[in-house]
Amino acid sequence: MRKLLTGGTVVTGQASIKADILIEDEKILAIGSTTELAQKFPEKAETIDVAGCLLFPGFIDAHTHFDLQVAGTVTADDFASGTKAALCGGTTTILDFATQYKGETLHQGISNWQAKARGCSSCDYGFHLAICDWNPAVEQELQAIVAEGVTSFKLYMTYDTKVNDRETFQILRRLKELGGIAGVHCENDGMIAALQQEEVAAGRMSVASHPKTRPEPAEAEAVNRLLRIAQVVDTPVIIVHLTCEESLKAIREARARGQKVYVETCPHYLLLDDSVYELPFAEAAKYVCAPPLRKQKDQEALWQALAQEEIQTMSTDHCSFTTEQKALGKDDFRKVPGGMPGVENRGVLIYTYGVAGQKITAQQMCRLLSENPAKLYGLYPQKGALEPGSDADIVVLRPGVKETLTAAQQTQKVDYTPYEGREVCAQIAKVFLRGIEAAVDGKVVRTNLGRYCPRKKFAL
């Protein structure tokens, strides 16, 4: 049966217009005034009143870590709980990071993550593939991986999963041949190791040492080094989870040279700062992530960059651990599992502090959360668009509703939220996944509807 969403304001990357949306089965059939749609499509439709609400394309979170084994434990959210939380917050598609570990083929890495997600995902999903073991066989295998619809890849410049500069160069050159693109975690691994060694030698083992051992220059140097490698290869790259003004300067310089650089940031780098690392361990450990939270001046620089559209996407880097898991590092800051939850609250936070806070427009929010990631990751216009023929993934956001974020009310399977006690001024009233009403007032009403999304090559 057809559904008609009536009385709302349709938000696209270009405009906000009063219009109704007619859904047939899984697709958007038409958009227009009530009168126009009634004349053109006289057949009966279920009418859903969304008066006073903003209608966005389903949000895409292109940076999640569900069911990830790391730091001697496994993330609190698997695909079942993580995708439910995503759906509650208006995210209808996630892109998680499948990982090819040492000794594995690329297909083994993808297969492992397909098994984790299959049959238990409540929103649509796809994968980036982290390349951690580069060799001639993997170089040849890449062509088949891209042909099968995995067109974006992850490279780490730190951690046990890192690739070196030579490998980075070779991977980027191969991806350029195939039309793929890499998102890169940029931190100087050697600098971090040396600084950690100094802190440990001095007996400074608290969480306060975490940001000191991963300073802004460690990120900015790696960003600059990556961009110089990409310059020689002559290929676009993505800087994931950008945190600071120093890295922005390196990106601006690369763009001034004529390079194409895409940038992602996350809500926690816009709303939280490094003062939290001075709190007692139980609290400070909640905010351990990499790169770490920065200073207020960096928040301001990021907001300005968003307004000026120097940053293209906003993901969450959702990587959740319980307070019990965080306590694994109570005697050694290096052993605190790094990551925070965020997939459930991104939409209302960015609307509240961005749109309502007059830092960005609703159209920019649409581009950041929906349109740009769909284009960058080969999903557009199936996803990320409110257009006839697109998937009927629709977020009904009701502005002006004041709510306080608490761990007690959340769906994500973790016993804290980094935004505890924060007031927001919007509610995710309804979420439609391919035409099915899947979440209402922040609660999932239909589960396990998620489908795997093979993707095209990037086109942003």
NORRAFEN-V823707 format. One record per residue. N is the residue number from 1. OMEGA is omega as a letter, one per 30 degrees, with the letter a starting at -180 (* if undefined). D_CENTER is the distance of its C-alpha to the mean C-alpha in whole Angstrom. Layout:
# NORRAFEN-V823707
[[N & OMEGA & D_CENTER] [N & OMEGA & D_CENTER]]
This chain:
# NORRAFEN-V823707
[[1 & l & 33] [2 & l & 32] [3 & l & 30] [4 & l & 30] [5 & a & 27] [6 & l & 30] [7 & a & 30] [8 & l & 27] [9 & a & 25] [10 & a & 23] [11 & l & 20] [12 & l & 19] [13 & a & 18] [14 & a & 22] [15 & l & 23] [16 & a & 24] [17 & l & 27] [18 & a & 29] [19 & l & 29] [20 & l & 29] [21 & l & 27] [22 & a & 29] [23 & l & 27] [24 & a & 29] [25 & a & 28] [26 & a & 24] [27 & l & 24] [28 & a & 25] [29 & a & 28] [30 & l & 29] [31 & l & 28] [32 & l & 31] [33 & l & 33] [34 & a & 35] [35 & a & 38] [36 & a & 37] [37 & l & 35] [38 & l & 38] [39 & a & 40] [40 & a & 38] [41 & a & 37] [42 & a & 40] [43 & a & 39] [44 & l & 38] [45 & l & 35] [46 & a & 33] [47 & l & 33] [48 & a & 30] [49 & l & 30] [50 & a & 27] [51 & l & 29] [52 & a & 28] [53 & l & 24] [54 & a & 21] [55 & l & 20] [56 & l & 17] [57 & l & 15] [58 & a & 13] [59 & l & 10] [60 & l & 7] [61 & a & 4] [62 & a & 4] [63 & l & 3] [64 & l & 6] [65 & l & 10] [66 & l & 12] [67 & a & 16] [68 & l & 15] [69 & a & 19] [70 & l & 19] [71 & l & 21] [72 & l & 24] [73 & l & 22] [74 & a & 19] [75 & a & 16] [76 & l & 17] [77 & l & 15] [78 & a & 16] [79 & l & 15] [80 & a & 17] [81 & a & 16] [82 & a & 13] [83 & l & 13] [84 & l & 15] [85 & l & 13] [86 & a & 11] [87 & l & 13] [88 & a & 15] [89 & l & 13] [90 & l & 13] [91 & a & 10] [92 & l & 12] [93 & l & 10] [94 & l & 8] [95 & a & 8] [96 & a & 9] [97 & l & 11] [98 & a & 14] [99 & l & 17] [100 & a & 20] [101 & a & 22] [102 & l & 25] [103 & a & 28] [104 & l & 26] [105 & l & 26] [106 & l & 22] [107 & l & 23] [108 & l & 24] [109 & l & 20] [110 & a & 19] [111 & l & 22] [112 & a & 21] [113 & l & 17] [114 & l & 19] [115 & l & 21] [116 & a & 19] [117 & a & 17] [118 & l & 20] [119 & a & 22] [120 & a & 20] [121 & a & 17] [122 & l & 17] [123 & l & 14] [124 & a & 14] [125 & l & 12] [126 & a & 12] [127 & l & 12] [128 & l & 12] [129 & l & 15] [130 & l & 15] [131 & a & 19] [132 & a & 21] [133 & a & 24] [134 & l & 25] [135 & a & 29] [136 & a & 31] [137 & l & 30] [138 & l & 27] [139 & l & 27] [140 & a & 29] [141 & a & 27] [142 & a & 24] [143 & l & 26] [144 & a & 26] [145 & l & 22] [146 & l & 21] [147 & a & 24] [148 & l & 22] [149 & l & 19] [150 & a & 17] [151 & l & 16] [152 & a & 14] [153 & a & 14] [154 & l & 13] [155 & l & 16] [156 & l & 16] [157 & l & 19] [158 & a & 20] [159 & l & 20] [160 & a & 22] [161 & a & 20] [162 & l & 21] [163 & a & 22] [164 & a & 25] [165 & l & 26] [166 & a & 28] [167 & l & 25] [168 & l & 23] [169 & a & 25] [170 & l & 26] [171 & l & 23] [172 & l & 22] [173 & l & 25] [174 & l & 25] [175 & l & 22] [176 & l & 23] [177 & a & 26] [178 & a & 24] [179 & l & 22] [180 & a & 19] [181 & a & 16] [182 & l & 15] [183 & a & 12] [184 & l & 13] [185 & a & 13] [186 & l & 16] [187 & a & 19] [188 & a & 22] [189 & a & 23] [190 & l & 27] [191 & l & 27] [192 & a & 25] [193 & a & 27] [194 & l & 30] [195 & l & 29] [196 & l & 28] [197 & l & 32] [198 & a & 33] [199 & a & 32] [200 & a & 33] [201 & l & 36] [202 & l & 37] [203 & l & 36] [204 & a & 33] [205 & a & 31] [206 & l & 29] [207 & l & 25] [208 & l & 27] [209 & a & 27] [210 & a & 23] [211 & l & 22] [212 & a & 26] [213 & l & 25] [214 & a & 22] [215 & a & 23] [216 & l & 21] [217 & l & 24] [218 & l & 22] [219 & a & 19] [220 & l & 21] [221 & a & 23] [222 & l & 21] [223 & a & 19] [224 & a & 22] [225 & l & 24] [226 & a & 21] [227 & l & 21] [228 & l & 25] [229 & l & 25] [230 & l & 23] [231 & a & 26] [232 & l & 28] [233 & a & 26] [234 & a & 26] [235 & l & 22] [236 & l & 19] [237 & l & 16] [238 & l & 13] [239 & a & 12] [240 & l & 9] [241 & l & 9] [242 & a & 12] [243 & a & 14] [244 & a & 17] [245 & a & 20] [246 & l & 22] [247 & l & 19] [248 & a & 19] [249 & l & 22] [250 & l & 22] [251 & l & 20] [252 & l & 22] [253 & l & 25] [254 & l & 24] [255 & l & 23] [256 & l & 27] [257 & a & 28] [258 & l & 26] [259 & l & 23] [260 & a & 20] [261 & l & 17] [262 & a & 14] [263 & l & 11] [264 & l & 8] [265 & a & 8] [266 & a & 7] [267 & a & 10] [268 & l & 12] [269 & l & 13] [270 & a & 14] [271 & a & 16] [272 & l & 17] [273 & a & 19] [274 & l & 21] [275 & a & 24] [276 & a & 23] [277 & l & 24] [278 & l & 27] [279 & l & 27] [280 & a & 29] [281 & a & 27] [282 & l & 26] [283 & a & 24] [284 & a & 23] [285 & a & 22] [286 & a & 19] [287 & l & 17] [288 & l & 18] [289 & a & 15] [290 & f & 15] [291 & a & 15] [292 & l & 16] [293 & a & 16] [294 & a & 19] [295 & a & 21] [296 & l & 22] [297 & l & 23] [298 & l & 19] [299 & a & 18] [300 & l & 20] [301 & l & 20] [302 & l & 16] [303 & l & 17] [304 & l & 20] [305 & l & 17] [306 & a & 15] [307 & a & 19] [308 & l & 20] [309 & l & 17] [310 & l & 17] [311 & a & 13] [312 & a & 12] [313 & l & 8] [314 & l & 6] [315 & a & 2] [316 & a & 4] [317 & a & 5] [318 & a & 7] [319 & a & 11] [320 & l & 14] [321 & l & 17] [322 & l & 20] [323 & l & 23] [324 & l & 25] [325 & l & 23] [326 & a & 22] [327 & l & 26] [328 & a & 26] [329 & a & 26] [330 & l & 29] [331 & a & 31] [332 & a & 29] [333 & a & 26] [334 & a & 25] [335 & l & 24] [336 & l & 22] [337 & a & 19] [338 & l & 16] [339 & l & 13] [340 & l & 12] [341 & l & 11] [342 & a & 9] [343 & a & 8] [344 & a & 11] [345 & a & 12] [346 & a & 9] [347 & a & 11] [348 & l & 15] [349 & a & 14] [350 & l & 13] [351 & a & 16] [352 & a & 18] [353 & l & 18] [354 & a & 17] [355 & l & 19] [356 & l & 21] [357 & l & 21] [358 & l & 22] [359 & l & 20] [360 & l & 18] [361 & l & 19] [362 & l & 18] [363 & l & 18] [364 & l & 16] [365 & l & 13] [366 & a & 14] [367 & a & 13] [368 & a & 10] [369 & a & 8] [370 & a & 11] [371 & a & 13] [372 & l & 12] [373 & l & 9] [374 & l & 12] [375 & a & 14] [376 & a & 12] [377 & l & 12] [378 & l & 15] [379 & a & 15] [380 & g & 16] [381 & l & 19] [382 & l & 18] [383 & l & 15] [384 & a & 14] [385 & l & 17] [386 & a & 20] [387 & l & 23] [388 & a & 26] [389 & l & 25] [390 & l & 21] [391 & l & 20] [392 & l & 21] [393 & a & 17] [394 & l & 18] [395 & l & 17] [396 & a & 20] [397 & l & 19] [398 & l & 22] [399 & l & 23] [400 & l & 25] [401 & a & 25] [402 & l & 25] [403 & l & 23] [404 & a & 23] [405 & l & 20] [406 & l & 21] [407 & a & 20] [408 & a & 23] [409 & a & 22] [410 & l & 18] [411 & l & 18] [412 & a & 15] [413 & a & 18] [414 & a & 18] [415 & l & 21] [416 & l & 20] [417 & l & 17] [418 & a & 16] [419 & a & 17] [420 & l & 20] [421 & l & 23] [422 & l & 21] [423 & l & 22] [424 & a & 20] [425 & l & 22] [426 & l & 20] [427 & l & 20] [428 & a & 18] [429 & l & 21] [430 & l & 21] [431 & l & 18] [432 & l & 19] [433 & a & 18] [434 & l & 20] [435 & a & 23] [436 & l & 23] [437 & a & 23] [438 & l & 20] [439 & a & 20] [440 & l & 22] [441 & l & 22] [442 & l & 19] [443 & l & 21] [444 & l & 20] [445 & l & 23] [446 & a & 23] [447 & l & 21] [448 & l & 21] [449 & a & 20] [450 & l & 17] [451 & l & 18] [452 & a & 17] [453 & l & 16] [454 & a & 18] [455 & l & 16] [456 & l & 19] [457 & a & 18] [458 & a & 16] [459 & l & 18] [460 & * & 17]]
